[in-house]
Amino acid sequence: AVPRLDNPITHLAAAVAKLGQLQAPMRLNETSRTFFQRMAELSTAEEAFLFTHIEDPAIGPMVQEAIRRKFPRFNSMLRTSISPTMINGGFRSTVVPAEAEATLDVRAMPDEDMDAFVAWLKEVIDDPAVEIVRIPAVRPAAQPSRLDTEMFRAMERTQALVYPGAVTIPMMLAGATDMAQLRSKGVQAYGVASPGDEQDPSSHSNDERISINGLGKMIEFMYRTVVDVAAAPRSR
């Protein structure tokens, strides 16, 4: 374990530290811009200030940093995000390993050019000893679904009936769904969640659940939306 300048763990740790603090450029689209506009109407004055000044030329960077710290999930809607999630290297405390490996969880914006993004990461790391290897994509790149469609308008109308007083807020899910395959073919696809169940702490746990009342309301919401769209004149 003689200290070496080419220690893989040292090189990898430095690269991970850089990427862990890295913020990709912000890019709002129709969905994320509408999300923050409507969230501002429902938030405290302090939060509303943040949501309405994201693009402010003077204080925008400061506002974005505040959102990054206070609303990490919302920050992932503003830009392609990077989270180091696994790191592995070495097999004995007295031996410098031949290699070390880290895994990055990258949640890409819908229009992200991943080849250019990886090239940018290499520039940021600036270390020829560190190699970036992309895993094969399992979902195609696709544009976000539009908000000016009859389906979205039908969901808003149904929301007013089933959830009176609530607001339909579009958001970009910083996760993965099978809608990517549909959207890549031009289908305007939307996921829905009933109020209250979206932030349930049981999500992804061994006791994951939704409320019975929430399930019943969601069935009614889906049924009414389908009927609304099916009955809509072709001119609408």
Phi, psi and chi 1 to 4 in degrees:
 res  aa     phi    psi   chi1   chi2   chi3   chi4
   1 ALA       -   38.1      -      -      -      -
   2 VAL   -61.7  130.6  174.7      -      -      -
   3 PRO   -56.8  126.3  -25.8   35.2      -      -
   4 ARG  -126.5  145.3  -59.6  172.6   55.6   96.4
   5 LEU   -71.5  -21.1  -65.9  178.6      -      -
   6 ASP   -99.9   23.2   61.2   -8.3      -      -
   7 ASN   -59.8  117.0 -173.3  -40.0      -      -
   8 PRO   -57.8  -36.7  -24.6   35.7      -      -
   9 ILE   -64.7  -40.0  -68.1 -179.9      -      -
  10 THR   -63.1  -46.0  -57.1      -      -      -
  11 HIS   -64.5  -44.6  -75.5  -96.3      -      -
  12 LEU   -65.5  -42.0 -178.5   64.6      -      -
  13 ALA   -61.3  -39.8      -      -      -      -
  14 ALA   -65.8  -39.7      -      -      -      -
  15 ALA   -66.9  -44.4      -      -      -      -
  16 VAL   -63.9  -38.8  170.3      -      -      -
  17 ALA   -61.8  -40.2      -      -      -      -
  18 LYS   -64.4  -46.8  -71.0 -179.5  179.5  179.3
  19 LEU   -71.9  -28.5  -60.6 -175.3      -      -
  20 GLY   -66.4  -24.3      -      -      -      -
  21 GLN  -102.8   -3.9  -64.5  -61.9  -42.8      -
  22 LEU   -74.3  136.9 -173.8   64.1      -      -
  23 GLN  -117.0  118.3  -76.3  -84.8   75.5      -
  24 ALA   -70.0  158.5      -      -      -      -
  25 PRO   -58.3  143.4  -24.5   34.5      -      -
  26 MET   -76.3  140.5 -178.4 -167.2   75.4      -
  27 ARG  -144.2  107.1  -74.3 -158.2  -47.9  -81.4
  28 LEU   -85.5  147.4  -70.0  177.4      -      -
  29 ASN  -124.9 -175.2   54.2   34.9      -      -
  30 GLU   -56.6  -42.6 -179.2 -170.9   23.6      -
  31 THR   -66.1  -52.4  -60.4      -      -      -
  32 SER   -69.1  -35.6   55.6      -      -      -
  33 ARG   -65.2  -42.6 -176.0  172.4  -77.5  108.2
  34 THR   -66.2  -37.1  -57.3      -      -      -
  35 PHE   -56.3  -51.6  170.9   84.5      -      -
  36 PHE   -69.6  -34.0  -73.6  107.2      -      -
  37 GLN   -62.2  -45.3  -71.0  172.2  -11.7      -
  38 ARG   -76.9  -31.9  -63.4 -170.8  180.0 -177.9
  39 MET   -64.6  -35.2  -79.1  -64.9  -65.4      -
  40 ALA   -61.7  -32.5      -      -      -      -
  41 GLU   -70.9  -19.3  -61.8  173.0    2.3      -
  42 LEU  -109.4    0.4  -54.8  173.8      -      -
  43 SER  -103.2  171.1  -57.3      -      -      -
  44 THR   -66.3  165.3   64.8      -      -      -
  45 ALA   -59.7  -39.1      -      -      -      -
  46 GLU   -66.0  -45.3  178.2 -176.2   -1.4      -
  47 GLU   -70.5  -39.0  -66.4  173.2   -6.2      -
  48 ALA   -60.3  -36.5      -      -      -      -
  49 PHE   -59.8  -43.3  179.9   85.8      -      -
  50 LEU   -63.8  -47.3  -64.3  177.4      -      -
  51 PHE   -67.1  -24.0  -60.2  154.3      -      -
  52 THR   -99.2   -0.7   55.2      -      -      -
  53 HIS  -123.0   21.2  -72.5   76.7      -      -
  54 ILE   -60.9  -38.3  -65.9  173.9      -      -
  55 GLU   -99.6    9.8  -62.4  179.9  -81.2      -
  56 ASP   -61.1  123.8 -171.3  -64.8      -      -
  57 PRO   -63.2  -23.7   21.9  -32.6      -      -
  58 ALA   -90.3  -46.9      -      -      -      -
  59 ILE  -115.8    6.3   63.3  172.6      -      -
  60 GLY   -52.2  -49.8      -      -      -      -
  61 PRO   -58.4  -40.0  -27.4   36.9      -      -
  62 MET   -66.3  -40.5 -179.7 -178.0   67.9      -
  63 VAL   -65.0  -43.2  167.9      -      -      -
  64 GLN   -62.3  -38.6  -67.1  172.5   40.2      -
  65 GLU   -66.2  -37.5 -178.7   60.7   23.7      -
  66 ALA   -64.4  -40.7      -      -      -      -
  67 ILE   -65.6  -39.5  -68.8  176.5      -      -
  68 ARG   -57.4  -40.0  178.8 -171.1 -171.4 -173.1
  69 ARG   -82.2  -36.4  -65.5  178.1 -179.4  -81.5
  70 LYS   -94.0  -32.0 -171.3  171.1 -177.3  178.3
  71 PHE  -131.4   71.6  -56.9  102.4      -      -
  72 PRO   -58.3  -31.8   18.9  -31.8      -      -
  73 ARG   -67.0  -39.4  -71.7  179.2  179.8  -89.2
  74 PHE   -68.3  -33.7  -66.3  173.5      -      -
  75 ASN   -60.1  -33.3 -175.9   54.7      -      -
  76 SER   -73.0  -10.8  -69.5      -      -      -
  77 MET   -89.3  -13.5  -66.3  173.2   58.3      -
  78 LEU   -89.6  -21.2  -65.6  173.6      -      -
  79 ARG  -163.2  165.9   53.7  178.0   49.0   83.7
  80 THR   -66.3  126.7  -66.5      -      -      -
  81 SER  -106.2  155.0   61.0      -      -      -
  82 ILE  -130.2  126.2  -52.3  169.0      -      -
  83 SER  -131.6  113.0  -70.9      -      -      -
  84 PRO   -64.6  125.8  -20.8   34.3      -      -
  85 THR  -120.0  -23.5   53.6      -      -      -
  86 MET  -144.6  146.5  -66.4 -168.9  -65.6      -
  87 ILE  -144.4  138.3 -168.5  164.5      -      -
  88 ASN  -147.8  136.5 -176.8   51.8      -      -
  89 GLY  -178.1  139.6      -      -      -      -
  90 GLY    87.3  157.3      -      -      -      -
  91 PHE  -139.0   -6.0   61.4   94.3      -      -
  92 ARG  -155.5  142.3 -171.8  175.0  -61.1  159.1
  93 SER   -67.9  -16.9   62.9      -      -      -
  94 THR  -105.5   12.1   56.9      -      -      -
  95 VAL  -130.2  129.1  178.0      -      -      -
  96 VAL   -74.9  124.6  173.9      -      -      -
  97 PRO   -72.3  158.9   29.4  -36.9      -      -
  98 ALA   -79.0  -23.4      -      -      -      -
  99 GLU  -155.2  163.5   61.1 -178.9   14.1      -
 100 ALA  -144.5  153.5      -      -      -      -
 101 GLU  -139.6  141.0  178.8 -178.2  -81.9      -
 102 ALA  -129.5  149.6      -      -      -      -
 103 THR  -112.8  132.6  -60.9      -      -      -
 104 LEU  -112.0  131.7  -54.5  175.3      -      -
 105 ASP   -94.4  108.3 -176.0  -21.6      -      -
 106 VAL  -108.0  120.9  176.4      -      -      -
 107 ARG  -105.0  102.8  -53.3  -64.0  175.5  100.6
 108 ALA   -85.9  146.0      -      -      -      -
 109 MET   -64.0  152.3  -64.2  -71.6  -73.7      -
 110 PRO   -55.7  -33.0  -26.7   35.4      -      -
 111 ASP  -102.6   18.0   61.4  -13.4      -      -
 112 GLU   -68.2  131.5 -170.6   69.1   71.6      -
 113 ASP   -86.6  100.8 -178.1  -24.4      -      -
 114 MET   -69.1  -30.0  -69.1  -51.6  -63.6      -
 115 ASP   -64.2  -45.2  -70.5  -27.5      -      -
 116 ALA   -67.3  -35.0      -      -      -      -
 117 PHE   -65.6  -44.0 -174.0   76.1      -      -
 118 VAL   -64.1  -39.6  169.9      -      -      -
 119 ALA   -61.8  -37.4      -      -      -      -
 120 TRP   -66.1  -41.4  177.1   59.1      -      -
 121 LEU   -61.6  -39.2  -64.6 -175.0      -      -
 122 LYS   -62.7  -38.6  -69.8  180.0  179.0  179.0
 123 GLU   -65.1  -40.2  -68.7 -179.0    6.0      -
 124 VAL   -65.5  -44.2  171.1      -      -      -
 125 ILE   -66.3  -43.4  -67.0  173.1      -      -
 126 ASP    52.6   50.3 -168.4   24.6      -      -
 127 ASP  -147.3  108.8 -174.1  -14.6      -      -
 128 PRO   -63.6  -14.8   22.7  -33.5      -      -
 129 ALA   -78.4  -13.8      -      -      -      -
 130 VAL  -105.0  125.4  177.0      -      -      -
 131 GLU  -110.2  138.5  180.0 -176.8    7.9      -
 132 ILE  -105.0  123.9  -61.9  178.7      -      -
 133 VAL  -118.5  121.8  179.0      -      -      -
 134 ARG   -86.4  137.2  -70.6  172.8   55.4 -174.8
 135 ILE   -81.0  153.7   62.9  173.2      -      -
 136 PRO   -60.4  137.9  -23.8   34.7      -      -
 137 ALA   -69.4  136.3      -      -      -      -
 138 VAL  -104.4   -8.6  -64.9      -      -      -
 139 ARG  -135.2  140.0  -71.6  176.7  173.9   79.8
 140 PRO   -73.9  154.2   28.8  -36.0      -      -
 141 ALA   -71.7  142.7      -      -      -      -
 142 ALA  -155.6  151.5      -      -      -      -
 143 GLN   -75.9  153.6  -68.6  -62.6  -44.7      -
 144 PRO   -63.3  152.5  -18.0   30.2      -      -
 145 SER   -67.5  143.3  -64.6      -      -      -
 146 ARG   -74.3  160.7  -58.4 -164.7  -42.8  -88.0
 147 LEU  -104.9    1.3  -55.2 -176.9      -      -
 148 ASP  -102.6   22.6   61.5   -9.2      -      -
 149 THR   -92.8  160.9   64.5      -      -      -
 150 GLU   -63.6  -33.9 -178.7   56.7   36.7      -
 151 MET   -63.3  -45.8  174.8   62.5   77.7      -
 152 PHE   -65.5  -41.0 -171.1   80.2      -      -
 153 ARG   -63.9  -35.9  -71.9 -169.0  -71.4  -93.4
 154 ALA   -65.2  -39.2      -      -      -      -
 155 MET   -64.7  -37.8  -70.4 -167.2  -65.2      -
 156 GLU   -65.6  -40.8  -71.2 -172.5  -58.0      -
 157 ARG   -65.5  -42.0  -69.9 -169.4  -67.1  -92.5
 158 THR   -67.1  -38.3  -55.9      -      -      -
 159 GLN   -56.9  -40.6  168.3  -99.4  -60.0      -
 160 ALA   -64.9  -27.0      -      -      -      -
 161 LEU   -85.2  -46.0  -65.2  172.8      -      -
 162 VAL   -84.6  -34.9 -179.7      -      -      -
 163 TYR  -123.9   66.4  -57.7  105.1      -      -
 164 PRO   -59.0  135.7   21.8  -33.4      -      -
 165 GLY    91.8  -13.9      -      -      -      -
 166 ALA   -85.6  170.1      -      -      -      -
 167 VAL  -125.7  134.2  177.7      -      -      -
 168 THR   -79.9  116.1  -59.7      -      -      -
 169 ILE  -118.9  111.6  -58.6 -179.9      -      -
 170 PRO   -73.6  144.6   29.7  -34.7      -      -
 171 MET  -146.2  154.0   68.8  177.2  -61.0      -
 172 MET   -91.5  117.0  -84.5 -160.3  -45.2      -
 173 LEU   -74.1  122.6 -179.1   67.4      -      -
 174 ALA   -84.7   51.8      -      -      -      -
 175 GLY  -145.1 -148.3      -      -      -      -
 176 ALA  -139.4  135.9      -      -      -      -
 177 THR  -138.6  167.4   76.0      -      -      -
 178 ASP   -74.9   -2.8  -68.1  -25.4      -      -
 179 MET   -65.2  -20.5  -74.2 -171.9  -67.9      -
 180 ALA   -58.4  -41.9      -      -      -      -
 181 GLN   -63.0  -38.7  -80.0   79.8   -5.3      -
 182 LEU   -70.1  -45.6  -64.6  173.5      -      -
 183 ARG   -65.5  -32.1  -71.4 -171.6  -73.1  108.5
 184 SER   -65.9  -19.0   68.6      -      -      -
 185 LYS   -97.4    6.5  -58.6  -62.3 -176.8 -178.3
 186 GLY    91.6    4.0      -      -      -      -
 187 VAL   -79.2  132.0  176.9      -      -      -
 188 GLN   -85.3  100.3  -58.6  -57.8  -57.4      -
 189 ALA  -111.5  144.1      -      -      -      -
 190 TYR  -136.8  137.9  -52.5   89.9      -      -
 191 GLY   -98.6  150.7      -      -      -      -
 192 VAL  -131.2  151.6  -67.3      -      -      -
 193 ALA  -138.8  139.4      -      -      -      -
 194 SER   -77.1  145.9   62.2      -      -      -
 195 PRO   -55.4  132.7  -25.4   35.4      -      -
 196 GLY    99.3  -35.2      -      -      -      -
 197 ASP   -81.9  -23.3  -74.5  -26.9      -      -
 198 GLU   -61.3  -37.3 -179.3   67.9   18.4      -
 199 GLN  -102.1   18.6  -59.1  -60.5  -35.4      -
 200 ASP   -61.0  124.6 -167.9  -46.6      -      -
 201 PRO   -65.8  -11.2   24.1  -34.8      -      -
 202 SER   -81.0   -5.9   68.5      -      -      -
 203 SER   -54.8  130.4  177.9      -      -      -
 204 HIS    67.1   10.4  -69.1  -42.5      -      -
 205 SER   -94.7  177.0   71.2      -      -      -
 206 ASN   -77.8    0.8   59.2    1.2      -      -
 207 ASP  -125.7   33.4 -167.8   28.6      -      -
 208 GLU   -62.3  140.5 -176.0  171.3    4.9      -
 209 ARG  -160.5  164.2   60.4 -165.5 -179.9  -85.7
 210 ILE  -130.0  158.8   60.3  174.8      -      -
 211 SER   -75.0  147.6   68.5      -      -      -
 212 ILE   -61.5  -42.0  -65.7  175.8      -      -
 213 ASN   -63.7  -40.7 -180.0   63.0      -      -
 214 GLY   -63.8  -39.3      -      -      -      -
 215 LEU   -64.8  -44.4  176.9   60.2      -      -
 216 GLY   -62.0  -43.3      -      -      -      -
 217 LYS   -64.0  -38.7  -76.5  -74.9 -171.2 -179.8
 218 MET   -68.3  -36.6 -176.7   50.9   57.8      -
 219 ILE   -62.8  -43.6  -68.3  174.3      -      -
 220 GLU   -63.0  -40.9 -179.9 -176.5   -0.2      -
 221 PHE   -61.2  -47.0  175.2   87.2      -      -
 222 MET   -63.4  -43.3  -61.7  -66.8  -72.5      -
 223 TYR   -62.5  -48.7  177.0   83.0      -      -
 224 ARG   -64.7  -35.7  -74.2  178.5  176.3  -91.2
 225 THR   -66.2  -44.4  -60.0      -      -      -
 226 VAL   -61.6  -43.7  170.8      -      -      -
 227 VAL   -63.2  -41.5  170.2      -      -      -
 228 ASP   -60.2  -48.5 -175.2  -53.7      -      -
 229 VAL   -67.0  -41.5  172.2      -      -      -
 230 ALA   -64.5  -31.1      -      -      -      -
 231 ALA   -90.7   -7.5      -      -      -      -
 232 ALA   -68.8  133.7      -      -      -      -
 233 PRO   -59.0  149.9  -21.2   33.1      -      -
 234 ARG   -64.0  -24.2  -70.0 -175.4  178.5  -85.8
 235 SER   -74.8  -13.5   60.6      -      -      -
 236 ARG   -85.7      -  -88.4  177.7   31.6 -167.7
